[in-house]
Amino acid sequence: MKKEIKAQVIEALAARLGSLPNFYIADISGLNAEDTTKLRRECFEQGIQLTVVKNTLLAKAIEKVGNEEIKSLLSTLVGNTALMFTETPNGPAKLIKKFNKAGSEKPALKAAFVQECAFVGADKLDELTAIKSKEELIGDIISLLQSPVRNVISALENAGGTIAGLVKSLSEKEDKQ
């Protein structure tokens, strides 16, 4: 590969590392053609960009980004390396876990950079699958905010819709507690 092409690849990788909030470093070596195609198809369906890279070029791109947390991932750049870029923080972790449950050892998680935190090692897979996306967190907050309103509405319905009935119903709930 020519120097100019390598420089372009490094620039492109550094730009992706800086722009996409979450990425996973995985080992997909040893997958047969059928499993590789299946992995690529599922990545595409879930909005995950799968790219196989050379470790030296990725290391230079990581150095170029200059983020100390990302630099902690340099130790994982051994052997074959595939990058999984995503907007959904736990998407690739769930995909890797799905493949592992199906009996395949690959893809194997090497490391991940999710929500500005580095996770190093395959043992972090369960932690990564438990991370909630922004939409899931917003849904949780909305449901927590709605629960007091639901209590008032149910008290109104039970009391026949009057203010006196509401006060009576709420005081009965307080007495029970």
MODELLER restraints for C-alpha pairs under 7 A, 6 or more apart:
rsr = mdl.restraints
at = mdl.atoms
rsr.add(forms.Gaussian(group=physical.xy_distance, feature=features.Distance(at['CA:10:A'], at['CA:57:A']), mean=5.81, stdev=0.5))
rsr.add(forms.Gaussian(group=physical.xy_distance, feature=features.Distance(at['CA:10:A'], at['CA:58:A']), mean=6.90, stdev=0.5))
rsr.add(forms.Gaussian(group=physical.xy_distance, feature=features.Distance(at['CA:10:A'], at['CA:60:A']), mean=6.58, stdev=0.5))
rsr.add(forms.Gaussian(group=physical.xy_distance, feature=features.Distance(at['CA:10:A'], at['CA:61:A']), mean=5.02, stdev=0.5))
rsr.add(forms.Gaussian(group=physical.xy_distance, feature=features.Distance(at['CA:11:A'], at['CA:61:A']), mean=6.77, stdev=0.5))
rsr.add(forms.Gaussian(group=physical.xy_distance, feature=features.Distance(at['CA:13:A'], at['CA:58:A']), mean=6.96, stdev=0.5))
rsr.add(forms.Gaussian(group=physical.xy_distance, feature=features.Distance(at['CA:13:A'], at['CA:61:A']), mean=5.83, stdev=0.5))
rsr.add(forms.Gaussian(group=physical.xy_distance, feature=features.Distance(at['CA:14:A'], at['CA:61:A']), mean=4.65, stdev=0.5))
rsr.add(forms.Gaussian(group=physical.xy_distance, feature=features.Distance(at['CA:14:A'], at['CA:62:A']), mean=6.43, stdev=0.5))
rsr.add(forms.Gaussian(group=physical.xy_distance, feature=features.Distance(at['CA:14:A'], at['CA:64:A']), mean=6.41, stdev=0.5))
rsr.add(forms.Gaussian(group=physical.xy_distance, feature=features.Distance(at['CA:14:A'], at['CA:65:A']), mean=5.75, stdev=0.5))
rsr.add(forms.Gaussian(group=physical.xy_distance, feature=features.Distance(at['CA:18:A'], at['CA:65:A']), mean=6.52, stdev=0.5))
rsr.add(forms.Gaussian(group=physical.xy_distance, feature=features.Distance(at['CA:20:A'], at['CA:85:A']), mean=6.78, stdev=0.5))
rsr.add(forms.Gaussian(group=physical.xy_distance, feature=features.Distance(at['CA:20:A'], at['CA:86:A']), mean=6.87, stdev=0.5))
rsr.add(forms.Gaussian(group=physical.xy_distance, feature=features.Distance(at['CA:20:A'], at['CA:87:A']), mean=6.84, stdev=0.5))
rsr.add(forms.Gaussian(group=physical.xy_distance, feature=features.Distance(at['CA:21:A'], at['CA:87:A']), mean=6.52, stdev=0.5))
rsr.add(forms.Gaussian(group=physical.xy_distance, feature=features.Distance(at['CA:21:A'], at['CA:114:A']), mean=6.76, stdev=0.5))
rsr.add(forms.Gaussian(group=physical.xy_distance, feature=features.Distance(at['CA:21:A'], at['CA:115:A']), mean=6.41, stdev=0.5))
rsr.add(forms.Gaussian(group=physical.xy_distance, feature=features.Distance(at['CA:22:A'], at['CA:85:A']), mean=6.10, stdev=0.5))
rsr.add(forms.Gaussian(group=physical.xy_distance, feature=features.Distance(at['CA:22:A'], at['CA:86:A']), mean=5.57, stdev=0.5))
rsr.add(forms.Gaussian(group=physical.xy_distance, feature=features.Distance(at['CA:22:A'], at['CA:87:A']), mean=6.25, stdev=0.5))
rsr.add(forms.Gaussian(group=physical.xy_distance, feature=features.Distance(at['CA:22:A'], at['CA:89:A']), mean=5.91, stdev=0.5))
rsr.add(forms.Gaussian(group=physical.xy_distance, feature=features.Distance(at['CA:22:A'], at['CA:113:A']), mean=5.56, stdev=0.5))
rsr.add(forms.Gaussian(group=physical.xy_distance, feature=features.Distance(at['CA:22:A'], at['CA:114:A']), mean=4.59, stdev=0.5))
rsr.add(forms.Gaussian(group=physical.xy_distance, feature=features.Distance(at['CA:22:A'], at['CA:115:A']), mean=6.40, stdev=0.5))
rsr.add(forms.Gaussian(group=physical.xy_distance, feature=features.Distance(at['CA:23:A'], at['CA:83:A']), mean=6.69, stdev=0.5))
rsr.add(forms.Gaussian(group=physical.xy_distance, feature=features.Distance(at['CA:23:A'], at['CA:84:A']), mean=5.37, stdev=0.5))
rsr.add(forms.Gaussian(group=physical.xy_distance, feature=features.Distance(at['CA:23:A'], at['CA:85:A']), mean=4.41, stdev=0.5))
rsr.add(forms.Gaussian(group=physical.xy_distance, feature=features.Distance(at['CA:23:A'], at['CA:86:A']), mean=6.05, stdev=0.5))
rsr.add(forms.Gaussian(group=physical.xy_distance, feature=features.Distance(at['CA:23:A'], at['CA:112:A']), mean=5.80, stdev=0.5))
rsr.add(forms.Gaussian(group=physical.xy_distance, feature=features.Distance(at['CA:23:A'], at['CA:113:A']), mean=5.38, stdev=0.5))
rsr.add(forms.Gaussian(group=physical.xy_distance, feature=features.Distance(at['CA:23:A'], at['CA:114:A']), mean=6.51, stdev=0.5))
rsr.add(forms.Gaussian(group=physical.xy_distance, feature=features.Distance(at['CA:24:A'], at['CA:83:A']), mean=5.68, stdev=0.5))
rsr.add(forms.Gaussian(group=physical.xy_distance, feature=features.Distance(at['CA:24:A'], at['CA:84:A']), mean=4.96, stdev=0.5))
rsr.add(forms.Gaussian(group=physical.xy_distance, feature=features.Distance(at['CA:24:A'], at['CA:85:A']), mean=6.60, stdev=0.5))
rsr.add(forms.Gaussian(group=physical.xy_distance, feature=features.Distance(at['CA:24:A'], at['CA:111:A']), mean=5.96, stdev=0.5))
rsr.add(forms.Gaussian(group=physical.xy_distance, feature=features.Distance(at['CA:24:A'], at['CA:112:A']), mean=4.13, stdev=0.5))
rsr.add(forms.Gaussian(group=physical.xy_distance, feature=features.Distance(at['CA:24:A'], at['CA:113:A']), mean=6.27, stdev=0.5))
rsr.add(forms.Gaussian(group=physical.xy_distance, feature=features.Distance(at['CA:25:A'], at['CA:81:A']), mean=6.54, stdev=0.5))
rsr.add(forms.Gaussian(group=physical.xy_distance, feature=features.Distance(at['CA:25:A'], at['CA:82:A']), mean=5.80, stdev=0.5))
rsr.add(forms.Gaussian(group=physical.xy_distance, feature=features.Distance(at['CA:25:A'], at['CA:83:A']), mean=4.89, stdev=0.5))
rsr.add(forms.Gaussian(group=physical.xy_distance, feature=features.Distance(at['CA:25:A'], at['CA:84:A']), mean=6.50, stdev=0.5))
rsr.add(forms.Gaussian(group=physical.xy_distance, feature=features.Distance(at['CA:25:A'], at['CA:109:A']), mean=6.39, stdev=0.5))
rsr.add(forms.Gaussian(group=physical.xy_distance, feature=features.Distance(at['CA:25:A'], at['CA:110:A']), mean=5.45, stdev=0.5))
rsr.add(forms.Gaussian(group=physical.xy_distance, feature=features.Distance(at['CA:25:A'], at['CA:111:A']), mean=5.08, stdev=0.5))
rsr.add(forms.Gaussian(group=physical.xy_distance, feature=features.Distance(at['CA:25:A'], at['CA:112:A']), mean=5.77, stdev=0.5))
rsr.add(forms.Gaussian(group=physical.xy_distance, feature=features.Distance(at['CA:26:A'], at['CA:81:A']), mean=5.83, stdev=0.5))
rsr.add(forms.Gaussian(group=physical.xy_distance, feature=features.Distance(at['CA:26:A'], at['CA:82:A']), mean=5.18, stdev=0.5))
rsr.add(forms.Gaussian(group=physical.xy_distance, feature=features.Distance(at['CA:26:A'], at['CA:83:A']), mean=6.37, stdev=0.5))
rsr.add(forms.Gaussian(group=physical.xy_distance, feature=features.Distance(at['CA:26:A'], at['CA:107:A']), mean=6.20, stdev=0.5))
rsr.add(forms.Gaussian(group=physical.xy_distance, feature=features.Distance(at['CA:26:A'], at['CA:108:A']), mean=5.43, stdev=0.5))
rsr.add(forms.Gaussian(group=physical.xy_distance, feature=features.Distance(at['CA:26:A'], at['CA:109:A']), mean=4.54, stdev=0.5))
rsr.add(forms.Gaussian(group=physical.xy_distance, feature=features.Distance(at['CA:26:A'], at['CA:110:A']), mean=5.07, stdev=0.5))
rsr.add(forms.Gaussian(group=physical.xy_distance, feature=features.Distance(at['CA:26:A'], at['CA:111:A']), mean=6.91, stdev=0.5))
rsr.add(forms.Gaussian(group=physical.xy_distance, feature=features.Distance(at['CA:27:A'], at['CA:80:A']), mean=5.71, stdev=0.5))
rsr.add(forms.Gaussian(group=physical.xy_distance, feature=features.Distance(at['CA:27:A'], at['CA:81:A']), mean=5.19, stdev=0.5))
rsr.add(forms.Gaussian(group=physical.xy_distance, feature=features.Distance(at['CA:27:A'], at['CA:82:A']), mean=5.97, stdev=0.5))
rsr.add(forms.Gaussian(group=physical.xy_distance, feature=features.Distance(at['CA:27:A'], at['CA:106:A']), mean=6.77, stdev=0.5))
rsr.add(forms.Gaussian(group=physical.xy_distance, feature=features.Distance(at['CA:27:A'], at['CA:107:A']), mean=5.45, stdev=0.5))
rsr.add(forms.Gaussian(group=physical.xy_distance, feature=features.Distance(at['CA:27:A'], at['CA:108:A']), mean=5.07, stdev=0.5))
rsr.add(forms.Gaussian(group=physical.xy_distance, feature=features.Distance(at['CA:27:A'], at['CA:109:A']), mean=6.49, stdev=0.5))
rsr.add(forms.Gaussian(group=physical.xy_distance, feature=features.Distance(at['CA:27:A'], at['CA:110:A']), mean=6.77, stdev=0.5))
rsr.add(forms.Gaussian(group=physical.xy_distance, feature=features.Distance(at['CA:28:A'], at['CA:82:A']), mean=6.67, stdev=0.5))
rsr.add(forms.Gaussian(group=physical.xy_distance, feature=features.Distance(at['CA:28:A'], at['CA:106:A']), mean=5.49, stdev=0.5))
rsr.add(forms.Gaussian(group=physical.xy_distance, feature=features.Distance(at['CA:28:A'], at['CA:107:A']), mean=4.54, stdev=0.5))
rsr.add(forms.Gaussian(group=physical.xy_distance, feature=features.Distance(at['CA:28:A'], at['CA:108:A']), mean=6.61, stdev=0.5))
rsr.add(forms.Gaussian(group=physical.xy_distance, feature=features.Distance(at['CA:29:A'], at['CA:80:A']), mean=6.07, stdev=0.5))
rsr.add(forms.Gaussian(group=physical.xy_distance, feature=features.Distance(at['CA:31:A'], at['CA:106:A']), mean=6.66, stdev=0.5))
rsr.add(forms.Gaussian(group=physical.xy_distance, feature=features.Distance(at['CA:40:A'], at['CA:50:A']), mean=6.89, stdev=0.5))
rsr.add(forms.Gaussian(group=physical.xy_distance, feature=features.Distance(at['CA:43:A'], at['CA:49:A']), mean=6.54, stdev=0.5))
rsr.add(forms.Gaussian(group=physical.xy_distance, feature=features.Distance(at['CA:43:A'], at['CA:50:A']), mean=6.76, stdev=0.5))
rsr.add(forms.Gaussian(group=physical.xy_distance, feature=features.Distance(at['CA:47:A'], at['CA:86:A']), mean=6.61, stdev=0.5))
rsr.add(forms.Gaussian(group=physical.xy_distance, feature=features.Distance(at['CA:48:A'], at['CA:84:A']), mean=6.13, stdev=0.5))
rsr.add(forms.Gaussian(group=physical.xy_distance, feature=features.Distance(at['CA:48:A'], at['CA:85:A']), mean=5.62, stdev=0.5))
rsr.add(forms.Gaussian(group=physical.xy_distance, feature=features.Distance(at['CA:48:A'], at['CA:86:A']), mean=4.89, stdev=0.5))
rsr.add(forms.Gaussian(group=physical.xy_distance, feature=features.Distance(at['CA:49:A'], at['CA:84:A']), mean=5.46, stdev=0.5))
rsr.add(forms.Gaussian(group=physical.xy_distance, feature=features.Distance(at['CA:49:A'], at['CA:85:A']), mean=4.98, stdev=0.5))
rsr.add(forms.Gaussian(group=physical.xy_distance, feature=features.Distance(at['CA:49:A'], at['CA:86:A']), mean=6.50, stdev=0.5))
rsr.add(forms.Gaussian(group=physical.xy_distance, feature=features.Distance(at['CA:50:A'], at['CA:82:A']), mean=6.80, stdev=0.5))
rsr.add(forms.Gaussian(group=physical.xy_distance, feature=features.Distance(at['CA:50:A'], at['CA:83:A']), mean=5.71, stdev=0.5))
rsr.add(forms.Gaussian(group=physical.xy_distance, feature=features.Distance(at['CA:50:A'], at['CA:84:A']), mean=4.64, stdev=0.5))
rsr.add(forms.Gaussian(group=physical.xy_distance, feature=features.Distance(at['CA:50:A'], at['CA:85:A']), mean=6.62, stdev=0.5))
rsr.add(forms.Gaussian(group=physical.xy_distance, feature=features.Distance(at['CA:51:A'], at['CA:82:A']), mean=5.52, stdev=0.5))
rsr.add(forms.Gaussian(group=physical.xy_distance, feature=features.Distance(at['CA:51:A'], at['CA:83:A']), mean=5.11, stdev=0.5))
rsr.add(forms.Gaussian(group=physical.xy_distance, feature=features.Distance(at['CA:51:A'], at['CA:84:A']), mean=6.52, stdev=0.5))
rsr.add(forms.Gaussian(group=physical.xy_distance, feature=features.Distance(at['CA:52:A'], at['CA:81:A']), mean=6.04, stdev=0.5))
rsr.add(forms.Gaussian(group=physical.xy_distance, feature=features.Distance(at['CA:52:A'], at['CA:82:A']), mean=4.19, stdev=0.5))
rsr.add(forms.Gaussian(group=physical.xy_distance, feature=features.Distance(at['CA:52:A'], at['CA:83:A']), mean=6.15, stdev=0.5))
rsr.add(forms.Gaussian(group=physical.xy_distance, feature=features.Distance(at['CA:53:A'], at['CA:81:A']), mean=5.96, stdev=0.5))
rsr.add(forms.Gaussian(group=physical.xy_distance, feature=features.Distance(at['CA:53:A'], at['CA:82:A']), mean=5.93, stdev=0.5))
rsr.add(forms.Gaussian(group=physical.xy_distance, feature=features.Distance(at['CA:54:A'], at['CA:81:A']), mean=6.88, stdev=0.5))
rsr.add(forms.Gaussian(group=physical.xy_distance, feature=features.Distance(at['CA:55:A'], at['CA:77:A']), mean=5.53, stdev=0.5))
rsr.add(forms.Gaussian(group=physical.xy_distance, feature=features.Distance(at['CA:55:A'], at['CA:81:A']), mean=6.69, stdev=0.5))
rsr.add(forms.Gaussian(group=physical.xy_distance, feature=features.Distance(at['CA:59:A'], at['CA:74:A']), mean=6.33, stdev=0.5))
rsr.add(forms.Gaussian(group=physical.xy_distance, feature=features.Distance(at['CA:62:A'], at['CA:70:A']), mean=6.74, stdev=0.5))
rsr.add(forms.Gaussian(group=physical.xy_distance, feature=features.Distance(at['CA:62:A'], at['CA:71:A']), mean=6.22, stdev=0.5))
rsr.add(forms.Gaussian(group=physical.xy_distance, feature=features.Distance(at['CA:63:A'], at['CA:71:A']), mean=6.75, stdev=0.5))
rsr.add(forms.Gaussian(group=physical.xy_distance, feature=features.Distance(at['CA:69:A'], at['CA:117:A']), mean=6.62, stdev=0.5))
rsr.add(forms.Gaussian(group=physical.xy_distance, feature=features.Distance(at['CA:69:A'], at['CA:118:A']), mean=6.01, stdev=0.5))
rsr.add(forms.Gaussian(group=physical.xy_distance, feature=features.Distance(at['CA:70:A'], at['CA:113:A']), mean=6.79, stdev=0.5))
rsr.add(forms.Gaussian(group=physical.xy_distance, feature=features.Distance(at['CA:70:A'], at['CA:118:A']), mean=6.49, stdev=0.5))
rsr.add(forms.Gaussian(group=physical.xy_distance, feature=features.Distance(at['CA:73:A'], at['CA:111:A']), mean=6.63, stdev=0.5))
rsr.add(forms.Gaussian(group=physical.xy_distance, feature=features.Distance(at['CA:73:A'], at['CA:120:A']), mean=6.79, stdev=0.5))
rsr.add(forms.Gaussian(group=physical.xy_distance, feature=features.Distance(at['CA:76:A'], at['CA:110:A']), mean=6.08, stdev=0.5))
rsr.add(forms.Gaussian(group=physical.xy_distance, feature=features.Distance(at['CA:76:A'], at['CA:111:A']), mean=6.80, stdev=0.5))
rsr.add(forms.Gaussian(group=physical.xy_distance, feature=features.Distance(at['CA:84:A'], at['CA:92:A']), mean=6.87, stdev=0.5))
rsr.add(forms.Gaussian(group=physical.xy_distance, feature=features.Distance(at['CA:88:A'], at['CA:133:A']), mean=6.08, stdev=0.5))
rsr.add(forms.Gaussian(group=physical.xy_distance, feature=features.Distance(at['CA:89:A'], at['CA:114:A']), mean=5.93, stdev=0.5))
rsr.add(forms.Gaussian(group=physical.xy_distance, feature=features.Distance(at['CA:89:A'], at['CA:131:A']), mean=6.82, stdev=0.5))
rsr.add(forms.Gaussian(group=physical.xy_distance, feature=features.Distance(at['CA:89:A'], at['CA:133:A']), mean=6.05, stdev=0.5))
rsr.add(forms.Gaussian(group=physical.xy_distance, feature=features.Distance(at['CA:90:A'], at['CA:128:A']), mean=5.74, stdev=0.5))
rsr.add(forms.Gaussian(group=physical.xy_distance, feature=features.Distance(at['CA:90:A'], at['CA:129:A']), mean=5.06, stdev=0.5))
rsr.add(forms.Gaussian(group=physical.xy_distance, feature=features.Distance(at['CA:90:A'], at['CA:131:A']), mean=5.86, stdev=0.5))
rsr.add(forms.Gaussian(group=physical.xy_distance, feature=features.Distance(at['CA:90:A'], at['CA:132:A']), mean=6.97, stdev=0.5))
rsr.add(forms.Gaussian(group=physical.xy_distance, feature=features.Distance(at['CA:93:A'], at['CA:125:A']), mean=6.09, stdev=0.5))
rsr.add(forms.Gaussian(group=physical.xy_distance, feature=features.Distance(at['CA:93:A'], at['CA:128:A']), mean=5.91, stdev=0.5))
rsr.add(forms.Gaussian(group=physical.xy_distance, feature=features.Distance(at['CA:93:A'], at['CA:129:A']), mean=5.30, stdev=0.5))
rsr.add(forms.Gaussian(group=physical.xy_distance, feature=features.Distance(at['CA:94:A'], at['CA:129:A']), mean=5.56, stdev=0.5))
rsr.add(forms.Gaussian(group=physical.xy_distance, feature=features.Distance(at['CA:96:A'], at['CA:107:A']), mean=5.98, stdev=0.5))
rsr.add(forms.Gaussian(group=physical.xy_distance, feature=features.Distance(at['CA:100:A'], at['CA:106:A']), mean=6.87, stdev=0.5))
rsr.add(forms.Gaussian(group=physical.xy_distance, feature=features.Distance(at['CA:108:A'], at['CA:122:A']), mean=6.90, stdev=0.5))
rsr.add(forms.Gaussian(group=physical.xy_distance, feature=features.Distance(at['CA:109:A'], at['CA:121:A']), mean=6.72, stdev=0.5))
rsr.add(forms.Gaussian(group=physical.xy_distance, feature=features.Distance(at['CA:109:A'], at['CA:122:A']), mean=4.92, stdev=0.5))
rsr.add(forms.Gaussian(group=physical.xy_distance, feature=features.Distance(at['CA:110:A'], at['CA:120:A']), mean=6.38, stdev=0.5))
rsr.add(forms.Gaussian(group=physical.xy_distance, feature=features.Distance(at['CA:110:A'], at['CA:121:A']), mean=5.18, stdev=0.5))
rsr.add(forms.Gaussian(group=physical.xy_distance, feature=features.Distance(at['CA:110:A'], at['CA:122:A']), mean=5.71, stdev=0.5))
rsr.add(forms.Gaussian(group=physical.xy_distance, feature=features.Distance(at['CA:111:A'], at['CA:119:A']), mean=5.43, stdev=0.5))
rsr.add(forms.Gaussian(group=physical.xy_distance, feature=features.Distance(at['CA:111:A'], at['CA:120:A']), mean=4.29, stdev=0.5))
rsr.add(forms.Gaussian(group=physical.xy_distance, feature=features.Distance(at['CA:111:A'], at['CA:121:A']), mean=5.46, stdev=0.5))
rsr.add(forms.Gaussian(group=physical.xy_distance, feature=features.Distance(at['CA:112:A'], at['CA:118:A']), mean=5.79, stdev=0.5))
rsr.add(forms.Gaussian(group=physical.xy_distance, feature=features.Distance(at['CA:112:A'], at['CA:119:A']), mean=5.05, stdev=0.5))
rsr.add(forms.Gaussian(group=physical.xy_distance, feature=features.Distance(at['CA:112:A'], at['CA:120:A']), mean=6.49, stdev=0.5))
rsr.add(forms.Gaussian(group=physical.xy_distance, feature=features.Distance(at['CA:113:A'], at['CA:119:A']), mean=6.22, stdev=0.5))
rsr.add(forms.Gaussian(group=physical.xy_distance, feature=features.Distance(at['CA:155:A'], at['CA:166:A']), mean=5.84, stdev=0.5))
rsr.add(forms.Gaussian(group=physical.xy_distance, feature=features.Distance(at['CA:155:A'], at['CA:169:A']), mean=6.02, stdev=0.5))
rsr.add(forms.Gaussian(group=physical.xy_distance, feature=features.Distance(at['CA:156:A'], at['CA:162:A']), mean=6.85, stdev=0.5))
rsr.add(forms.Gaussian(group=physical.xy_distance, feature=features.Distance(at['CA:156:A'], at['CA:166:A']), mean=5.42, stdev=0.5))
rsr.add(forms.Gaussian(group=physical.xy_distance, feature=features.Distance(at['CA:159:A'], at['CA:165:A']), mean=4.48, stdev=0.5))
rsr.add(forms.Gaussian(group=physical.xy_distance, feature=features.Distance(at['CA:159:A'], at['CA:166:A']), mean=5.78, stdev=0.5))
rsr.add(forms.Gaussian(group=physical.xy_distance, feature=features.Distance(at['CA:159:A'], at['CA:169:A']), mean=6.45, stdev=0.5))
